[in-house]
């Protein structure tokens, strides 16, 4: 098990973003993005966890960094729920560590791309009972959401930004939109932004993320 990549800010940390990579990537995948965001968030710590390497059924059983196994792609993704729960537990441990280190949970943001975003949505809205600062859901979906969502008052207040590529052929935009719509129906303050891109992250999207994070995490 790899330790998370820890990126400390220039000033003493008073906020934290925990950012989960996608299937087949690693903890260094979003390091350049995190370092760029720290230029406008001088007191925000970034934690980039690493998924365990394990066989992935839809990829011919090849082993790769994966938050959970994907067993089939259609009609809806069939996943290994026990592995997803395990990844969610790891994420909650990181939240608890930051809280215990003195970071106000209202200033802890969960972010995830693709499969990492699915873990973030599951953890933030179905598992973590306390307050958080917000959720960034990038090019992702919510395989564990049911309708209607039964949310706590903390979860219902959790500001969420969903970003997706209009040409995404890996996680279809309709899957991301379904997650957004489920949150909106449950009363969550959620925004949807789509971009002329595939399953990736582009500069314009990073600018929107920076602005959204600044609104929540500028030094107190």
N, C-alpha and C positions, 0 to 999 in steps of 0.2 A: 504494500500500500504506500503510495507516494504521499508525502506531506503536501499540503496546499502551498501554492506560491503566495508569499506575503509581500505586498508592496506598501511600504510605509510612506506617509505623506511628508511634505517639507515641514509643516507645523505639527505640534502634538495632535494626535488623532482624536477627534470628537464625533466622528461618523464612520460608517463602514459600508462598503458594497461587497457582497458575496456573489461571485459571478461564475456560473457553471457553463462549461463548454459543451459542444455538441458531440454526437456519435463519431468515434474515430479520431477525434482531436485530442488535445491534452491541455494541461494547465497553463502552457505558454501561449495558447492560441489567441487569447484576448489580452495578453500582456501589453502590446503596443497601444491598444484602445484604452486600457486602464491608465497607462502612463500619460497618454494624451489628456484624458479626463482629469487627472490629478493636477494638470496645469491650471485648470479653472476651479478645482476643488482642493485647495492647498492643505486642508485638514482632514481629508477623507482617506482612510485605509481601504485598500482593495485586497480581497482574499480570493484566490483563484484555485479552487479544489481540482483534484485529478480523479477521474472515474477509474475504477478497477478495470484491468484488461481481462476480457472473458469472451467466449464464443458468442457470435451473433447469428442467429438462425437464418435471417433473411439474406445475410451476406455469405451464405454457403458454409456457415459454421466457423468462419475465420475468427480468430481472436483479435480484439481491438478494444481500446478504451470505450467503455459503455456503462451508462448509469443503470441500464436494464436491458434484458434481451428482448428483441422484437421478433415474434414468432411468425407473424403474417402481416401483410400490408393492407389487405382488403377483405370484406367491405370496410371495416374499420380496423385500425391497428390492433393486433392481438399481442399483448405484452406479458412479461413475467412480473406479476404484481408484487411478489415477495421481494424481488430485487429492487423494484421501485420504492417500496417501503423502506428497505435497507438504505438506499441512497437518501431518502427523506430524513431518516434518523441521523445520518451523517451531517446533513445540512442543519438540522436542529441543534446538534451538538456544537456546530460552529457558531450559530446564533447565541447559544448559551455561553460559550466561551467569551464572545465579545461583550455580552451583557455583564458577565462576571468581571471582565477587565475594565468596566466602567463606562462602556458605550451605552447611551440611552437607546433602548430598543426602537423608539420612535425615529431614530437616526440610523437604523440598519435597513439597507435596501437589499432585496433579493433580485438577482438578474440571471437569466438563462437563455441560451441559444438552442433552438431545436429540441433535442432530447433533454438537454439541461433545463430548458424552459418548462418542459413537462414536469420535471421534478420540482421546480420552483412553484409552479401553479398548484400542484398537489399539496406541497408542504405548507404554502402560505394560506391556502383556503380550506384545506381539509384536515390538517394536522396541527399546525402551530396555533396554540390557543390565545397567546398574548398579543400585545401591540407590535407593529413593525412600521418602518418608514415608507414602504412602497414596494412595488413589483414592476420589473422590466421583463416583458415577455417578447423575445425576439424570434421571429420565424418559427413559431412553436404551436403546440396544440395541447389539449387537456384530456388525455385518455381516461382519466378517473372522474371527470365531472359527470354528474347526473342531473336531471332536471326535475324539479327545481332544486337549486343549491340551498342547503341549510347552513347559514353562516352565523357566527357569533357577532357581537357588536363590533369588536375589533376588526374582524375580517371584512365586515360590511363597509368599514371606513377606509379600507386599504387602497390608496390611490394606485392605479395600475395603468401602464402604458404598453399597448400591444403594437408591435411593428412587424410588417410582413412585406415580402416581395410579391408584386402582382404576377410575376412570371415564375414563381417558385413551383418547381415540379417535384420537389422532395417532400415538403410539407405543404399541401395545397392551400391556397389562401382561404378556401371555404372552411378548412379545419381550424385555422387561426381565428377566423371570424366567428365560428361556433363557440369557441372559448370566450371571446369578447362578449358575445351576445348573452351567454349564460351568466357572466358576471354582471352585465348591465341589468338583466332581468332580476338579479338578486339585490339590486340597489347599490352595487359597488361603483365608485367614481372611476370609471374606466374610459380610456381614450383609444381610438384605432387610427393608425397611420400606415398607409401603404406606399410603396416606392417602386419605381421602374427597375426592378432587379430580380434575380433568381434567389437561390438559397444561399444568401451571403449577407455581408454587412457593408454598406457604402458610406462615403464621407458625409453626405447630407443627413443620413440617419444618425450618425454619431453626433452631429451638431444638435439635432433634436433631443437626443439623450442627454447631452451636456446641459442644455437649457432646462430640461425637466429635472435633472439631478440638482442643479444649482438652486432651483426654486425650493427644494426640500432640504438641502444639506449645506447651504452656505454657513460659514462659522457663526456660532451663537455668541 
